[in-house]
Amino acid sequence: MADADDIWAAKSDEELLQAASELGEFTEEGERIIRAELRRRGLPPPDPAVGRCSRCGKAIFRTDHRDACTQCGEPFPSEITQTLRDDRAAVALVSVLRTSDAGLLGFAKSLLDSETIENFVRGEHVQDLFGVGRIGGYNYITGPAELWVRADDEERARQLLDGVSELPSDPAAGPNGDA
């Protein structure tokens, strides 16, 4: 079996940065190896830990999605739990697509999901909520549905969705919209 250092040395920069953004999911040894590989490549270090588990001493990072230690299950102290909740609530979001086309919206969502880019749709289920329903593809009271992502994922999301809004509405249509 290959040495853990060699495994991480073989990973791409993107894979390494993704792992660095999820350091709370790794053991202390895994964290040490990832940090060392980041330094070796000259990549930016991850944010420092916000605390340590009171039972096992494992580092707790702002990116931890749980309220308990992933290593031993000890609940985090209330001040750390509050810090993590405040950070989760302060996530900046940006709209990357506005459309009234439910098929296009589903396609765009699946592209983002396949690249593990967190996203949500605003207004998807209110299109037919008011008495007027959809006119010209969307409800004029609520507007088109919008696809939102975290601000730090915006560039990647826009690259994935580049040209998506230009898909023909008729799948049998040619590049100029003629069948």
Contacts in CASP RR format, 6 or more apart in sequence:
PFRMAT RR
TARGET T0000
AUTHOR 0000-0000-0000
METHOD contacts of the structure
MODEL  1
MADADDIWAAKSDEELLQAASELGEFTEEGERIIRAELRRRGLPPPDPAV
GRCSRCGKAIFRTDHRDACTQCGEPFPSEITQTLRDDRAAVALVSVLRTS
DAGLLGFAKSLLDSETIENFVRGEHVQDLFGVGRIGGYNYITGPAELWVR
ADDEERARQLLDGVSELPSDPAAGPNGDA
4 29 0 8 1.000
4 30 0 8 1.000
4 33 0 8 1.000
5 33 0 8 1.000
5 36 0 8 1.000
5 37 0 8 1.000
8 16 0 8 1.000
8 19 0 8 1.000
8 33 0 8 1.000
8 34 0 8 1.000
8 37 0 8 1.000
9 37 0 8 1.000
9 40 0 8 1.000
11 19 0 8 1.000
11 37 0 8 1.000
13 41 0 8 1.000
13 43 0 8 1.000
16 34 0 8 1.000
16 37 0 8 1.000
16 38 0 8 1.000
16 41 0 8 1.000
16 43 0 8 1.000
17 38 0 8 1.000
17 43 0 8 1.000
19 26 0 8 1.000
19 34 0 8 1.000
20 34 0 8 1.000
20 35 0 8 1.000
20 38 0 8 1.000
20 43 0 8 1.000
20 45 0 8 1.000
20 46 0 8 1.000
21 46 0 8 1.000
21 63 0 8 1.000
22 63 0 8 1.000
23 31 0 8 1.000
23 34 0 8 1.000
23 46 0 8 1.000
23 59 0 8 1.000
23 61 0 8 1.000
23 63 0 8 1.000
24 31 0 8 1.000
24 58 0 8 1.000
24 59 0 8 1.000
24 60 0 8 1.000
24 61 0 8 1.000
24 63 0 8 1.000
24 64 0 8 1.000
24 70 0 8 1.000
25 70 0 8 1.000
26 34 0 8 1.000
27 58 0 8 1.000
27 71 0 8 1.000
28 58 0 8 1.000
28 59 0 8 1.000
31 59 0 8 1.000
35 45 0 8 1.000
35 46 0 8 1.000
38 44 0 8 1.000
38 45 0 8 1.000
38 46 0 8 1.000
39 45 0 8 1.000
46 61 0 8 1.000
47 61 0 8 1.000
47 62 0 8 1.000
47 63 0 8 1.000
49 59 0 8 1.000
49 60 0 8 1.000
49 61 0 8 1.000
50 60 0 8 1.000
50 61 0 8 1.000
50 62 0 8 1.000
50 80 0 8 1.000
50 83 0 8 1.000
50 84 0 8 1.000
51 59 0 8 1.000
51 60 0 8 1.000
51 80 0 8 1.000
52 58 0 8 1.000
52 59 0 8 1.000
52 60 0 8 1.000
53 60 0 8 1.000
53 69 0 8 1.000
53 71 0 8 1.000
53 72 0 8 1.000
53 74 0 8 1.000
53 76 0 8 1.000
54 74 0 8 1.000
54 77 0 8 1.000
55 69 0 8 1.000
55 72 0 8 1.000
55 73 0 8 1.000
55 74 0 8 1.000
56 69 0 8 1.000
56 71 0 8 1.000
56 72 0 8 1.000
56 74 0 8 1.000
58 69 0 8 1.000
58 70 0 8 1.000
58 71 0 8 1.000
58 72 0 8 1.000
60 69 0 8 1.000
60 76 0 8 1.000
60 80 0 8 1.000
60 84 0 8 1.000
62 83 0 8 1.000
62 84 0 8 1.000
62 87 0 8 1.000
64 70 0 8 1.000
64 76 0 8 1.000
64 84 0 8 1.000
67 75 0 8 1.000
67 76 0 8 1.000
67 81 0 8 1.000
67 84 0 8 1.000
68 74 0 8 1.000
68 75 0 8 1.000
68 76 0 8 1.000
69 75 0 8 1.000
69 76 0 8 1.000
75 81 0 8 1.000
76 84 0 8 1.000
91 150 0 8 1.000
91 151 0 8 1.000
92 150 0 8 1.000
92 151 0 8 1.000
92 152 0 8 1.000
93 148 0 8 1.000
93 149 0 8 1.000
93 150 0 8 1.000
93 151 0 8 1.000
94 148 0 8 1.000
94 149 0 8 1.000
94 150 0 8 1.000
94 151 0 8 1.000
94 154 0 8 1.000
95 122 0 8 1.000
95 146 0 8 1.000
95 147 0 8 1.000
95 148 0 8 1.000
96 147 0 8 1.000
96 148 0 8 1.000
96 149 0 8 1.000
96 154 0 8 1.000
96 157 0 8 1.000
96 158 0 8 1.000
96 161 0 8 1.000
97 104 0 8 1.000
97 105 0 8 1.000
97 108 0 8 1.000
97 146 0 8 1.000
97 147 0 8 1.000
97 161 0 8 1.000
97 164 0 8 1.000
97 165 0 8 1.000
98 144 0 8 1.000
98 145 0 8 1.000
98 146 0 8 1.000
98 147 0 8 1.000
99 105 0 8 1.000
99 108 0 8 1.000
99 144 0 8 1.000
99 145 0 8 1.000
99 147 0 8 1.000
99 165 0 8 1.000
100 127 0 8 1.000
100 134 0 8 1.000
100 136 0 8 1.000
100 137 0 8 1.000
100 138 0 8 1.000
100 143 0 8 1.000
100 144 0 8 1.000
100 145 0 8 1.000
101 137 0 8 1.000
101 169 0 8 1.000
102 124 0 8 1.000
102 145 0 8 1.000
104 164 0 8 1.000
104 165 0 8 1.000
104 167 0 8 1.000
105 121 0 8 1.000
105 124 0 8 1.000
105 145 0 8 1.000
105 147 0 8 1.000
107 164 0 8 1.000
107 167 0 8 1.000
108 147 0 8 1.000
108 161 0 8 1.000
108 164 0 8 1.000
109 119 0 8 1.000
109 121 0 8 1.000
109 147 0 8 1.000
111 160 0 8 1.000
111 161 0 8 1.000
111 164 0 8 1.000
112 119 0 8 1.000
112 147 0 8 1.000
112 149 0 8 1.000
112 157 0 8 1.000
112 160 0 8 1.000
112 161 0 8 1.000
113 119 0 8 1.000
115 156 0 8 1.000
115 160 0 8 1.000
117 149 0 8 1.000
117 150 0 8 1.000
117 153 0 8 1.000
117 156 0 8 1.000
117 157 0 8 1.000
117 160 0 8 1.000
118 149 0 8 1.000
118 150 0 8 1.000
118 153 0 8 1.000
119 147 0 8 1.000
119 148 0 8 1.000
119 149 0 8 1.000
119 157 0 8 1.000
120 147 0 8 1.000
120 148 0 8 1.000
121 145 0 8 1.000
121 146 0 8 1.000
121 147 0 8 1.000
121 148 0 8 1.000
122 145 0 8 1.000
122 146 0 8 1.000
122 148 0 8 1.000
123 142 0 8 1.000
123 143 0 8 1.000
123 145 0 8 1.000
123 146 0 8 1.000
124 145 0 8 1.000
126 139 0 8 1.000
126 142 0 8 1.000
127 133 0 8 1.000
127 134 0 8 1.000
127 138 0 8 1.000
127 139 0 8 1.000
127 142 0 8 1.000
127 145 0 8 1.000
128 134 0 8 1.000
128 139 0 8 1.000
129 139 0 8 1.000
129 142 0 8 1.000
130 139 0 8 1.000
130 141 0 8 1.000
130 142 0 8 1.000
132 139 0 8 1.000
132 140 0 8 1.000
132 141 0 8 1.000
133 139 0 8 1.000
138 144 0 8 1.000
138 145 0 8 1.000
149 157 0 8 1.000
168 174 0 8 1.000
168 175 0 8 1.000
168 177 0 8 1.000
170 177 0 8 1.000
170 179 0 8 1.000
172 179 0 8 1.000
173 179 0 8 1.000
END
